[in-house]
Amino acid sequence: MILPAARLSRIVTKELFGQPMRIRTLPRTLLIVALHLAVAIASQAQGLNAGTVTAKVGGAPFSAVVSIAALDDKGKLALSNLSNQVQIQVPKAKAGKFEIKLDADGGLIDVIVVLKVGRRIISPVSGSLTIDALSASSASGRFEFDGKDVGSESPVKVTEGRFEVRFTGK
């Protein structure tokens, strides 16, 4: 049996809110409910806010919330977020400085740092990442590099890069 939209709307809203609503107010009400749920989930779900990555990209401030931060059994440090604004990976992570290296084809070797700024994807050409502190539950450090906009090959300098995270899923 297929229900008319107006009747279905009254049934759904009565189940959700305990009273019928007019169809005009339903989208607005559902949007408000969705926003409240998103805020509640983001504030309580540890995996959605593991820390931050900040930097200056071409002199402009950059900031991203880290959604996933992990240190695996082999010592690989990995930081990311749900919208792929930041990707940092360091194999065999330990406190200290790591040089960013490229292979013959220009691909990153070992240390990976990629930032998405608007529609631009910024990848290093040379530079370093330093892990200042690393424990079983958290990591912090800094990075700076001469990079490029992957789409246009334009040079981009990334300075004052910092990360501070607590590991998710522990």
VOGU-3710 file (C-alpha; in Angstrom, 3 decimals, decimal comma):
1> milpaarlsr> 0,000/0,000/0,000  1,413/3,360/-1,030  0,554/6,259/1,263  0,048/9,803/0,010  2,971/12,102/0,941  0,853/14,231/3,298  -0,366/11,185/5,245  3,113/9,655/5,333  4,504/12,966/6,575  1,936/13,113/9,407
11> ivtkelfgqp> 2,715/9,517/10,390  6,483/10,078/10,405  6,331/13,367/12,288  3,845/11,987/14,807  6,232/9,088/15,466  9,252/11,385/15,736  7,783/14,366/17,529  4,513/13,125/19,077  2,334/15,523/17,104  1,396/16,084/13,486
21> mrirtlprtl> 3,074/18,899/11,543  2,290/20,655/8,331  4,366/19,572/5,352  5,787/23,107/4,975  7,459/22,907/8,375  8,684/19,327/8,031  11,873/20,018/5,991  12,893/22,857/8,324  12,228/20,719/11,413  14,137/17,751/9,991
31> livalhlava> 17,060/20,052/9,135  17,139/21,334/12,715  17,000/17,776/14,060  19,811/16,724/11,695  21,982/19,663/12,793  21,414/18,860/16,467  22,298/15,215/15,851  25,453/16,184/13,962  26,597/18,455/16,790  25,802/15,792/19,400
41> iasqaqglna> 27,669/13,101/17,469  30,690/15,325/16,783  30,970/16,388/20,397  30,606/12,894/21,838  32,151/10,624/19,230  35,837/10,530/20,093  36,776/9,290/16,628  35,415/12,412/14,937  37,677/14,815/16,808  41,034/13,275/17,608
51> gtvtakvgga> 42,887/16,597/17,448  43,994/19,244/14,974  46,456/20,016/12,218  47,282/23,667/11,595  49,685/25,405/9,217  50,200/28,405/6,997  49,743/27,465/3,353  51,139/30,115/1,058  50,916/32,474/4,046  47,205/31,809/4,676
61> pfsavvsiaa> 46,026/29,984/7,809  44,981/26,334/7,441  43,252/24,234/10,078  41,678/20,787/9,994  40,093/18,588/12,622  41,668/15,134/12,637  38,985/12,431/12,552  41,234/9,403/12,637  44,553/9,154/14,446  46,283/5,815/14,868
71> lddkgklals> 49,588/4,208/15,688  49,537/0,644/14,379  51,416/-2,418/15,668  54,275/-1,772/13,223  54,711/1,800/14,463  53,040/3,579/11,540  51,525/6,919/12,561  48,481/7,856/10,460  46,336/10,994/10,702  43,347/11,795/8,506
81> nlsnqvqiqv> 39,949/13,407/8,491  36,619/12,521/6,948  36,792/15,168/4,218  40,419/14,343/3,293  41,679/17,821/4,208  44,747/16,280/5,774  46,716/13,054/5,348  49,845/12,438/7,392  51,636/9,095/7,539  54,961/8,265/9,154
91> pkakagkfei> 56,187/4,645/9,067  58,264/3,492/12,028  57,279/6,639/13,917  59,330/7,767/16,887  60,273/11,109/18,392  62,620/12,889/16,011  62,949/14,532/12,611  61,938/12,851/9,335  62,988/14,215/5,956  60,333/14,231/3,237
101> kldadgglid> 61,665/12,316/0,216  60,413/11,733/-3,318  61,020/8,788/-5,616  62,185/9,151/-9,243  58,582/9,699/-10,380  57,943/12,431/-7,800  55,912/10,227/-5,439  56,321/10,537/-1,683  58,491/7,906/0,006  57,885/6,954/3,643
111> vivvlkvgrr> 56,639/10,244/5,137  53,400/11,436/3,557  51,928/14,883/4,181  49,074/16,087/1,970  46,786/19,049/2,639  43,555/19,881/0,832  42,952/23,620/0,806  39,676/24,445/-0,909  39,950/22,671/-4,252  43,754/22,611/-4,196
121> iispvsgslt> 45,712/19,562/-3,087  49,102/20,507/-1,690  51,862/17,891/-1,678  55,496/18,328/-0,541  58,508/18,463/-2,809  61,024/18,830/0,030  60,887/19,504/3,739  60,560/17,706/7,041  58,200/16,490/9,732  59,261/16,324/13,368
131> idalsassas> 57,509/14,211/15,979  57,975/16,075/19,260  56,074/13,631/21,482  54,770/10,112/20,882  53,084/7,832/23,407  50,678/4,912/23,287  47,762/7,364/23,411  48,860/10,559/21,616  51,272/12,310/19,269  52,327/15,868/18,539
141> grfefdgkdv> 54,756/17,472/16,181  55,453/19,970/13,449  56,185/20,140/9,734  57,328/22,558/7,043  57,827/21,987/3,361  58,154/23,444/-0,084  55,273/21,929/-1,952  53,175/22,150/-5,050  49,531/22,381/-5,977  49,061/18,942/-7,541
151> gsespvkvte> 46,539/20,231/-10,103  48,477/23,217/-11,425  52,055/22,298/-10,392  52,301/25,807/-8,843  54,784/26,067/-5,962  53,329/26,471/-2,467  55,249/27,006/0,770  53,813/25,381/3,914  55,116/26,804/7,204  54,314/26,598/10,915
161> grfevrftgk> 52,691/23,185/10,483  51,617/21,562/13,759  49,652/18,496/14,759  48,393/17,371/18,122  46,239/14,246/18,369  45,074/11,509/20,675  44,722/8,088/19,106  41,228/6,879/18,267  39,920/3,376/18,761  41,920/2,634/21,909
//
